[in-house]
Amino acid sequence: ITNSLDAVHFDETGIYIDKKRQWLHVDSNDKYTYYEAHEKRGKIATDKIKILPNFSGTAVHDCFKTYYSYTSCKHALCNAHILRELNAITELEKQMWADPMKKLLIEIKKEVDSNWNVANTLTLDKTEAFEERYDKILKNGFAEDYSANWKLYSEKKVKKSTSLNLLNRLSAHKEEILSFMYNFNIPFDNNLAERDLRMAKVKQKVSGTFRSVEGANAFTRIRGYVSKVRKHGLNTIDSIRSIFTNNPVDPALVY
């Protein structure tokens, strides 16, 4: 994963080890999965894992600030998270701009999906047209949010609305949000990392907690191996059985 020039997904989720809240980190792509449990969520953990500090491809994530501290790689944001936030703004804050932005992102994804097998990026005229619509929706969104909340914003130290926070993120990270449009090798969302974490969450619900750090580390190594085996299309049981023989299956050698 470390030397890949393609996209790698990064995510983390809370787990309990010896009844203490800790974090399970995952770094993965369509062929490899790496898990590590750590007591910290942020940079101390990612530095210790040593993948992001040495990565030069595109990091796909949910805009967690720690990931942005690594500048040797490019960044792409998960649009599934953004779509959920846009839905919430439409339903809870009743602001009109969120629905057109949601429809635009979905429209761009459909355009990318219909062209991915014949090109690696959308044509210049299409990207410019989509960018123009994106910017127009943002402009309308800022105006609408200010109109709805100007009395609050006139007060000192007022907390920004959820809508304004998202508008600021959509504005500041436009390139990372639309990166899947510029390069078809970049995914629309970070769902791969979320799927790779799902079984760990299931185990957490069943077991409640890992009883020791050693047990958590054993689980991450086994689960990482099983995930890689499946991603390479190998038989899971046969691969696990091979570990106890003189010829263990190494998914990294399978292409």
N, C-alpha and C positions, 0 to 999 in steps of 0.2 A: 504494500500500500504506500509506503513512504516515498518511493521514487516515481509514483504514478503521475502522469500529466493529465489524467482524466479527473472526474469528480469523485470525491470521497465524502461519505455522509458521516456527520458527527452528532452525537446526542448523549444525554445522560438522564438517569432516573433515580429516584430515591429508593434505597433498600435499607434493611435493618440487619446489622451484624452484631451478635451478642447484645441484642436489645437497644443498640445505638444507631441513630440515623446516620447512614453513610450514602455513597453514590456509586452506581454502576455506570461506567462509561463504555460507549461503543463507537468504534471507528470501522466503517465498512464500505464495500462497494459490491458489485454484482458477483464477485468471485471470492472475496475474502471478508472475514469478520474477526475483529479483535475486541475482546472484552477485558476490562480491568475494574476491580472494585477498589475504591479509595475513600478515605474519610473526608476528603475535600471535593467540592464541586468545580472549583475554578482553576486558575492558572497553575497552582501548585500541583494539582493532579495531572493536567494536560502536559506540563513540562516533564513530569515523572514518566508518563506514558511514552513520550519522545516521538510521537508520530506527527502531530501538528507542528512542532518546532522545526522539523526537517522536511515538511511537505511543500511541494512547489506547484501542485495542481490547483483545483477549485474545491474549496471546502463548502459543503452544503450543510446548512444548519438553520436554527430557528431565531437567529439574531441575538443569541446569548453573548453578552459583551466580551467575555473571555476569549471567544473565538476570534473576534476582531483585533485582539492584541497581537495576533500573528500576521505579519506583513509579507512573509516570503511566499504566500499563496494568494490566489484570488478567492472571492467569496460569492456565494449564491444563497439566496434566502428561500425558505420553504413557503410556497404559495398556498399550501393547504392550511397552514396557520393563519395566513392573511385572509383567506376566504372565510374562515370561521369568525374572525374578528369583524369582517365586513357584515356578515350575517347578524352578529350581535348588535352592531351599530344601527343597522336597519330596523331590527326588532325592538331594541331597548331605548335607543336615543332618537329613533324616528327621523334620522337625517337622510335626505334623499340621495346624496352623492354616492353613498356606499354601494347601492345596487348597480349603477352603471359601471363602477370600477370592478365589481365582481363579474359582471357580464363580459367586460372587456378582457379580463385575465383568462376567463374560460374560452372566449373567442380566439384569443391568441394561441392558447394551448391546442385548440382544434385545428387551427391553421398549421401549427408546427407538426401535429400528428399526421396531417394529410400530406406533408411534404418531407418527412424525415427520411424516407427511403429513396428520395431523388436529389436531396441536397443536404447541406450541413448547417444552413442558416436561411432565414427568410430573405427575400430580395430587398434591396435598399428602399424601394418605393413603399413596400409593405411595412418595413420596420419604421420608417419615418412617419407613415400614416398612423400606426399604432402609438408611437411616441407622442404624436400631436394630440391624439385623443386622450391619452394618459395624462398629459400635462393640463389639458382643458378640464378634465374631471377633478384633478387636484385643485386647480384654481377655483372652481365652483365649490369644492369641498371646504376650502379655507374660508371662503366668503360665507357659506352657510353656517359653518361652525361658529364663526365670530358673531354672526347675526343672532344665533341661538344663545350664546354665552357671553356677550359683551359686558353685561353687568357684572358677571363673576370675574372676568378678566381685568376689569377696572380696579379690582381690589388687590392689595399687596399680598404677595406670597400665596396666591390662589392656586389650588391644584388644577392642572390641566385636565380637560375632558378626555375620556377614552378616545373619542373621535379625533381630537387634535393630536394626541399622541400618535395615533396611527397615521394621520395625514403627514406629520413630521417624518415618520419613518419611511413612508412611501415616497416622500420627496427626497430625503437624504440618501436613500438606498435604491433609487430607481434602477440603476444599472444592474445591481445584484438581484433585484426582483425580476427583471426582464431578461436575465442572462440566458434563460432557456430558449429565448427567441433569437439571440445572437449566435448561439452555439448549441446545436441539437444534442451534443454529448452531455450537456448540463440538464439534469432532470427538473421537472416542474415543481417537485416537492421533496421533502425529506422523509417520505413514508418508508423507505427502505430501512433507515435506522430505527424507526419506530417499530417496524415488524421484527427487526432483529432483537429488540428489547422485550418483545411481547411475552416470550416464554419465561423470561426471568421474572416478569410481573406475575405470571400465572403461578410460578413456583412460590413467589412471595406470599400470594394469597393462600396457597395451600399450607405452606410451612410456617408462615408468620415471620420467621427470622432465621438467618444463618447463625448457628451456635458459636462459630469461631471464624476468625480471619482465614485460617487454613482451609476450612470447609468452603468458604466463599471463593477463595482462589482456585480450589479444585473444581468447583462448579463452572467458573468462568473459562477455565482451560478446556474442560470437556465440552461445554456448550459451544465454545468457539470452534472446536474441531468438528463437531456435528454440523454446525452451520456451514462451514467451508465445504465439507463433504457433500452436503445437499446442493450447494450452489454449483458444484462441479458435476452434478448429475450422477454421483456415485451411490452405491447401496450403503445405507447407514450402518446396518448390522454387520455386514461383511467388513466394512472399514474399521469398525470398533474391534471386531474379532481379530483383525490383522495386527492390531497394536501389540497383541500378546504372542506374536510370531516373529520370525526373523525378517519378515518382509512387510513392515507396516505401510499402510497406504498413506502417501503424502499428497494431499490435494494440490499443492503448489506445483507438482510435477505433471499434473493432468491438464491438457489443453484441448 
